[in-house]
Amino acid sequence: MRLLPRALRPRRAPLVSVVVPAYDVETYLPACLDSILASTHRALEVLVVDDGSPDRSGEIADGYAARDDRVRVVRRPNGGLGAARNTGTAAATGTYLAFADSDDVVPPTAYATLVGALEASGSDFATGSCVRWEADGLHEPPWMRRLHSPPRRGATVAEHPELLGDVFAWNKLFRRSWWDAEGLSWPEGVRYEDQPTTTRAFLAGRFDVLDEVVYHWRIRAEGTSITQQRSSLDDLRDRATTKLDSLAAVRAHGDPGVEAVFLDRVLAGDLHRYFVEVPGCGDAWWDLLRRMVADVWGDRSLTGSGLPPVHRLVGWLVQAGRRDDAAAVITWFRGLDGPAPRTALRPGEPDPAGSGVRLDVPASVLEPGSVPPSALAVRPHEA
């Protein structure tokens, strides 16, 4: 039989290795694996890492491996998500590397879309948008939509430092040779392990930004996911650790503009989730929150951050050590039916944001004049 010239032969699709850690997810794992195996990009190596799971997750994975030779099961003693991802990465053989959490779902065209972008651009990794899978359907967070639109190819963090806010492992596809050359891995023994590694990836590489949705992130209604346990000391301690680790990488990168965006818009972005826990928190939790804020932001006031107005005020109160006032403001805000009220500035009253208005916090909640104008400032687009 006469062979076609090499240039005319059909090109073999590059192998994508998908690492799927599995621990206590027997309810969710089948839907996750079904979605990955239904991918329109058929050249897959799915590495299910049984992280010492106490339920039937390992047995379920074995069943998939018996039915589909694209699935392999790797076993290890329980070590947490980061360790499981690293174990799966070590066993992976694909040209490209992806990660999926075992309670989520991957849309059928996700890997084909990400591979197509990287094959065309030659970039080091690609990132797409995601939707939250909630009880009432799929919702694309507005901030994710903003980060991923318009699409970009071969971008750098100096050009788009706001992309450091795209902290997730699972909406990305990495070129394996680049991953290894950069010595990337996931932190072990700590939650929120995504941010330090994705931060280093953005700092080191060129990346493609896609506006297509490439991941469905399940929000568990029963509240068992890691990101739904913010009131615990362990959660806050791990958050502080990963923030400081990520900030160290950004500072080592040496770009003051990137560092400013990272502090004000990225690292500050999730603080409101912790501020709402201040009412009723324990002394140790409050002390740890204050220490984290001091260690990360130092003398840099959170009044200049990208937080919403009320949470900028609470941030200032946390930095000032005013626990009771912070709790009172949060409690007041929770009781409102809508946005926090604004009031017009009086003649001669400082207007640091240039909007002509400020937050109108009742005197029964916060003593008038006890905070600087910047802590009550409302920006023009927020007025």
C-alpha positions as CSV (number, residue, x, y, z in Angstrom):
1,M,0.0,0.0,0.0
2,R,1.3,3.4,-1.0
3,L,1.6,5.9,1.9
4,L,0.7,9.5,1.6
5,P,3.5,12.0,2.0
6,R,4.0,13.0,5.7
7,A,2.7,16.5,5.0
8,L,-0.6,15.1,3.6
9,R,-1.3,12.6,6.4
10,P,-4.0,13.4,8.9
11,R,-2.5,14.9,12.0
12,R,-3.0,12.9,15.1
13,A,-4.8,14.9,17.8
14,P,-2.6,15.8,20.8
15,L,-3.2,13.8,23.9
16,V,-4.9,15.7,26.8
17,S,-4.2,14.3,30.3
18,V,-7.1,15.2,32.7
19,V,-6.3,14.7,36.4
20,V,-9.4,14.0,38.5
21,P,-8.7,13.7,42.3
22,A,-11.4,11.7,44.1
23,Y,-12.2,11.7,47.7
24,D,-15.7,11.0,49.2
25,V,-17.4,11.9,45.9
26,E,-19.3,8.7,45.0
27,T,-22.4,10.8,44.5
28,Y,-20.8,13.1,41.9
29,L,-17.9,11.2,40.3
30,P,-20.0,9.4,37.6
31,A,-21.4,12.7,36.2
32,C,-17.9,14.2,36.2
33,L,-16.3,11.2,34.4
34,D,-19.2,10.9,31.9
35,S,-18.8,14.6,31.0
36,I,-15.1,14.3,30.4
37,L,-15.4,11.1,28.4
38,A,-18.1,12.7,26.2
39,S,-15.6,15.3,25.1
40,T,-15.5,16.1,21.4
41,H,-11.7,15.9,21.8
42,R,-11.3,12.1,21.9
43,A,-7.6,11.9,22.6
44,L,-7.8,11.8,26.3
45,E,-6.0,10.2,29.2
46,V,-8.2,10.5,32.3
47,L,-6.3,9.9,35.6
48,V,-8.6,9.4,38.5
49,V,-6.6,9.7,41.7
50,D,-8.2,7.8,44.5
51,D,-6.9,9.9,47.4
52,G,-7.6,7.2,50.0
53,S,-11.3,7.8,49.6
54,P,-13.4,6.1,52.4
55,D,-16.4,5.6,50.1
56,R,-17.0,3.9,46.8
57,S,-15.2,6.5,44.7
58,G,-12.3,4.1,43.9
59,E,-14.6,1.3,43.0
60,I,-16.5,3.6,40.7
61,A,-13.3,4.7,39.0
62,D,-12.2,1.1,38.5
63,G,-15.5,0.4,36.7
64,Y,-14.9,3.3,34.3
65,A,-11.3,2.1,33.7
66,A,-12.6,-1.4,32.9
67,R,-15.0,0.0,30.3
68,D,-12.9,2.8,28.7
69,D,-9.2,2.4,28.2
70,R,-8.7,6.1,28.3
71,V,-9.3,6.0,32.1
72,R,-6.6,5.0,34.5
73,V,-6.9,4.9,38.3
74,V,-4.0,5.9,40.5
75,R,-4.1,5.2,44.2
76,R,-2.4,7.0,47.1
77,P,-2.9,7.5,50.9
78,N,-5.1,10.5,51.6
79,G,-3.1,13.7,51.3
80,G,-5.6,16.3,50.1
81,L,-6.3,17.9,46.8
82,G,-2.9,19.4,46.0
83,A,-1.1,16.1,46.7
84,A,-3.6,14.2,44.6
85,R,-3.2,16.6,41.7
86,N,0.6,16.3,41.9
87,T,0.3,12.5,42.0
88,G,-1.9,12.5,38.9
89,T,0.5,15.0,37.1
90,A,3.4,12.7,37.7
91,A,1.6,9.8,36.1
92,A,0.3,11.9,33.1
93,T,1.8,11.4,29.7
94,G,-0.2,13.9,27.5
95,T,1.0,16.9,25.5
96,Y,-1.5,19.0,27.4
97,L,-2.5,18.9,31.1
98,A,-5.9,19.7,32.6
99,F,-7.4,19.3,36.0
100,A,-11.1,18.7,37.0
101,D,-12.6,18.5,40.4
102,S,-14.7,15.3,40.8
103,D,-17.9,17.0,41.8
104,D,-18.0,19.2,38.7
105,V,-18.8,18.8,35.0
106,V,-16.8,19.6,31.8
107,P,-18.8,20.8,28.7
108,P,-18.3,18.5,25.7
109,T,-16.4,21.1,23.6
110,A,-14.2,22.5,26.3
111,Y,-11.0,20.6,25.6
112,A,-11.4,20.8,21.9
113,T,-11.7,24.6,22.3
114,L,-8.7,24.9,24.6
115,V,-6.5,22.6,22.5
116,G,-7.5,24.5,19.3
117,A,-6.5,27.8,20.8
118,L,-3.1,26.5,22.0
119,E,-2.3,24.7,18.7
120,A,-3.0,27.9,16.8
121,S,-1.2,30.3,19.2
122,G,1.7,28.4,20.6
123,S,1.0,29.9,24.0
124,D,1.9,28.2,27.2
125,F,-1.6,27.7,28.6
126,A,-5.2,28.8,27.9
127,T,-8.0,29.8,30.2
128,G,-11.8,29.9,29.6
129,S,-14.8,31.1,31.5
130,C,-16.9,29.0,33.8
131,V,-20.4,28.9,35.1
132,R,-21.6,28.2,38.7
133,W,-23.9,25.2,38.7
134,E,-26.5,26.2,41.3
135,A,-29.9,24.7,42.3
136,D,-31.7,27.0,39.9
137,G,-29.4,26.5,36.9
138,L,-26.1,27.7,35.4
139,H,-24.8,31.2,36.0
140,E,-21.7,32.8,34.6
141,P,-20.3,35.2,37.3
142,P,-20.1,38.7,35.9
143,W,-16.5,39.1,37.0
144,M,-15.6,35.9,35.1
145,R,-17.3,37.3,32.0
146,R,-15.4,40.5,32.3
147,L,-12.0,38.8,32.7
148,H,-12.5,36.6,29.6
149,S,-13.9,39.1,27.2
150,P,-12.7,40.1,24.8
151,P,-10.7,37.0,23.8
152,R,-6.9,37.4,23.7
153,R,-4.0,35.4,22.4
154,G,-0.5,35.3,23.6
155,A,-1.2,37.7,26.5
156,T,1.1,38.5,29.4
157,V,0.4,39.5,33.0
158,A,2.0,42.9,32.4
159,E,-0.6,43.6,29.8
160,H,-3.5,42.1,31.8
161,P,-2.7,41.9,35.5
162,E,-6.4,41.6,36.3
163,L,-6.2,38.0,35.0
164,L,-4.4,37.1,38.2
165,G,-8.0,37.0,39.6
166,D,-8.7,33.9,37.5
167,V,-7.4,31.7,40.2
168,F,-9.0,28.3,39.3
169,A,-7.1,25.2,38.2
170,W,-9.9,23.6,36.3
171,N,-10.8,26.1,33.6
172,K,-7.3,26.0,32.1
173,L,-5.2,23.8,29.8
174,F,-1.5,23.8,30.2
175,R,1.3,22.8,27.8
176,R,2.9,20.0,29.7
177,S,6.5,20.7,28.5
178,W,6.1,24.3,29.8
179,W,4.6,23.2,33.1
180,D,7.6,21.0,33.7
181,A,10.1,23.6,32.6
182,E,8.6,26.1,35.1
183,G,8.6,23.5,37.9
184,L,5.0,24.1,38.6
185,S,3.1,22.0,41.2
186,W,0.2,22.4,43.6
187,P,0.8,23.3,47.3
188,E,0.1,20.3,49.6
189,G,-1.6,20.2,53.0
190,V,-3.4,23.5,52.5
191,R,-6.8,24.6,51.1
192,Y,-7.1,27.2,48.3
193,E,-4.1,25.6,46.6
194,D,-5.2,26.9,43.2
195,Q,-4.1,30.5,43.7
196,P,-0.4,30.2,44.3
197,T,0.1,27.9,41.3
198,T,-2.1,29.8,38.9
199,T,-0.5,33.0,40.0
200,R,3.0,31.6,39.1
201,A,1.6,30.4,35.8
202,F,0.3,33.8,34.8
203,L,3.6,35.5,35.9
204,A,5.7,33.0,33.9
205,G,3.9,32.4,30.7
206,R,2.0,33.6,27.7
207,F,-1.6,32.7,27.8
208,D,-4.7,32.6,25.7
209,V,-8.0,34.0,27.2
210,L,-11.1,32.5,25.8
211,D,-14.7,33.8,26.2
212,E,-16.2,30.3,25.8
213,V,-17.5,28.5,29.0
214,V,-15.2,25.5,29.5
215,Y,-16.3,24.4,33.0
216,H,-19.4,23.9,35.1
217,W,-18.5,24.5,38.8
218,R,-21.0,22.7,41.1
219,I,-22.1,24.7,44.2
220,R,-23.1,22.0,46.7
221,A,-26.4,22.8,48.3
222,E,-25.5,20.9,51.5
223,G,-22.6,23.2,52.2
224,T,-19.8,20.6,52.3
225,S,-17.4,22.1,49.8
226,I,-14.2,23.7,51.1
227,T,-15.3,27.2,49.8
228,Q,-18.4,27.1,52.0
229,Q,-16.6,26.8,55.4
230,R,-15.1,30.2,55.8
231,S,-16.0,30.7,59.5
232,S,-13.4,28.1,60.7
233,L,-9.9,28.9,61.9
234,D,-8.4,26.3,59.6
235,D,-10.1,27.9,56.5
236,L,-8.9,31.4,57.4
237,R,-5.4,30.2,58.2
238,D,-5.1,28.4,54.8
239,R,-6.5,31.5,53.1
240,A,-3.8,33.6,54.7
241,T,-1.1,31.2,53.8
242,T,-2.1,31.0,50.1
243,K,-2.5,34.8,49.9
244,L,1.0,35.4,51.3
245,D,2.5,32.7,49.1
246,S,0.9,34.2,46.0
247,L,1.9,37.8,47.0
248,A,5.5,36.6,47.5
249,A,5.6,35.3,43.9
250,V,4.1,38.6,42.5
251,R,6.7,40.7,44.5
252,A,9.5,38.5,43.2
253,H,8.2,39.1,39.7
254,G,9.2,42.8,40.3
255,D,6.4,44.7,38.4
256,P,5.0,47.4,40.7
257,G,1.9,47.9,38.5
258,V,1.1,44.2,38.6
259,E,1.6,44.2,42.4
260,A,-0.8,47.1,42.9
261,V,-3.5,45.4,40.8
262,F,-2.9,42.1,42.7
263,L,-3.3,43.7,46.1
264,D,-6.2,46.0,45.4
265,R,-8.3,44.0,42.9
266,V,-7.3,40.4,43.3
267,L,-6.2,39.6,46.9
268,A,-8.9,42.0,48.3
269,G,-11.6,40.5,46.1
270,D,-12.7,37.7,48.5
271,L,-12.3,39.6,51.8
272,H,-16.0,40.4,51.9
273,R,-16.7,36.6,52.4
274,Y,-14.7,36.8,55.6
275,F,-16.0,40.2,56.8
276,V,-19.5,38.9,56.9
277,E,-18.3,36.3,59.5
278,V,-17.2,39.0,61.9
279,P,-20.4,39.3,63.9
280,G,-20.3,36.5,66.4
281,C,-16.7,35.3,65.5
282,G,-14.4,34.1,68.2
283,D,-11.4,36.0,69.5
284,A,-8.9,33.7,67.8
285,W,-10.7,34.0,64.4
286,W,-10.7,37.8,64.7
287,D,-7.1,38.0,65.7
288,L,-6.2,35.8,62.7
289,L,-8.2,38.0,60.3
290,R,-6.5,41.1,61.6
291,R,-3.1,39.5,61.3
292,M,-3.8,38.3,57.7
293,V,-4.9,41.7,56.7
294,A,-1.9,43.3,58.3
295,D,0.6,40.8,56.8
296,V,-0.8,41.2,53.3
297,W,-1.7,44.8,53.0
298,G,0.5,46.4,55.7
299,D,0.0,50.2,55.5
300,R,-1.9,50.0,52.3
301,S,-5.5,51.0,53.1
302,L,-8.3,48.8,52.0
303,T,-10.3,52.0,51.2
304,G,-8.4,52.0,47.9
305,S,-9.3,48.4,47.1
306,G,-11.8,47.0,44.6
307,L,-14.2,46.0,47.4
308,P,-17.8,47.4,47.4
309,P,-18.3,50.5,49.5
310,V,-19.6,48.9,52.7
311,H,-16.8,46.3,52.7
312,R,-14.2,49.0,52.1
313,L,-15.5,50.6,55.3
314,V,-15.4,47.3,57.1
315,G,-11.9,46.7,55.8
316,W,-10.8,50.1,57.3
317,L,-12.4,49.1,60.6
318,V,-10.6,45.8,60.6
319,Q,-7.3,47.5,59.9
320,A,-8.0,49.9,62.7
321,G,-8.8,47.0,65.1
322,R,-12.4,48.2,65.7
323,R,-14.1,44.8,66.0
324,D,-17.4,45.9,67.5
325,D,-17.8,48.6,64.9
326,A,-17.0,46.2,62.1
327,A,-19.6,43.8,63.4
328,A,-22.2,46.5,63.8
329,V,-21.7,47.7,60.2
330,I,-22.0,44.2,58.8
331,T,-25.1,43.5,60.9
332,W,-26.7,46.7,59.8
333,F,-25.9,46.0,56.1
334,R,-27.3,42.5,56.3
335,G,-30.6,43.9,57.5
336,L,-31.1,46.2,54.5
337,D,-33.5,45.3,51.7
338,G,-31.2,46.8,49.0
339,P,-27.9,48.7,48.6
340,A,-26.5,50.7,51.5
341,P,-28.0,54.2,51.4
342,R,-26.0,57.2,50.2
343,T,-26.2,60.8,51.2
344,A,-25.2,64.0,49.4
345,L,-22.1,65.7,50.8
346,R,-22.5,69.0,52.6
347,P,-20.7,72.1,51.2
348,G,-17.1,71.9,52.2
349,E,-17.2,68.2,53.1
350,P,-14.3,66.2,51.7
351,D,-15.0,64.2,48.6
352,P,-12.1,61.9,48.1
353,A,-13.9,59.8,45.4
354,G,-15.3,62.9,43.5
355,S,-18.8,61.5,43.4
356,G,-20.6,64.1,45.6
357,V,-22.0,61.4,47.9
358,R,-20.9,59.1,50.7
359,L,-22.3,56.1,52.6
360,D,-25.1,57.1,55.0
361,V,-24.4,54.9,58.0
362,P,-26.8,55.6,60.9
363,A,-25.2,57.2,64.0
364,S,-26.6,54.3,66.0
365,V,-24.4,51.9,64.0
366,L,-21.2,54.0,63.7
367,E,-20.3,57.2,65.6
368,P,-20.3,60.1,63.2
369,G,-16.9,61.5,62.4
370,S,-15.1,58.4,63.8
371,V,-13.8,57.3,60.4
372,P,-12.0,59.2,57.7
373,P,-13.9,60.4,54.6
374,S,-12.1,57.8,52.5
375,A,-13.7,55.0,54.5
376,L,-17.2,56.3,53.6
377,A,-16.4,57.3,50.0
378,V,-18.6,56.1,47.2
379,R,-17.0,56.2,43.7
380,P,-18.8,57.8,40.8
381,H,-19.8,54.5,39.2
382,E,-21.2,53.4,42.6
383,A,-23.2,56.5,43.4
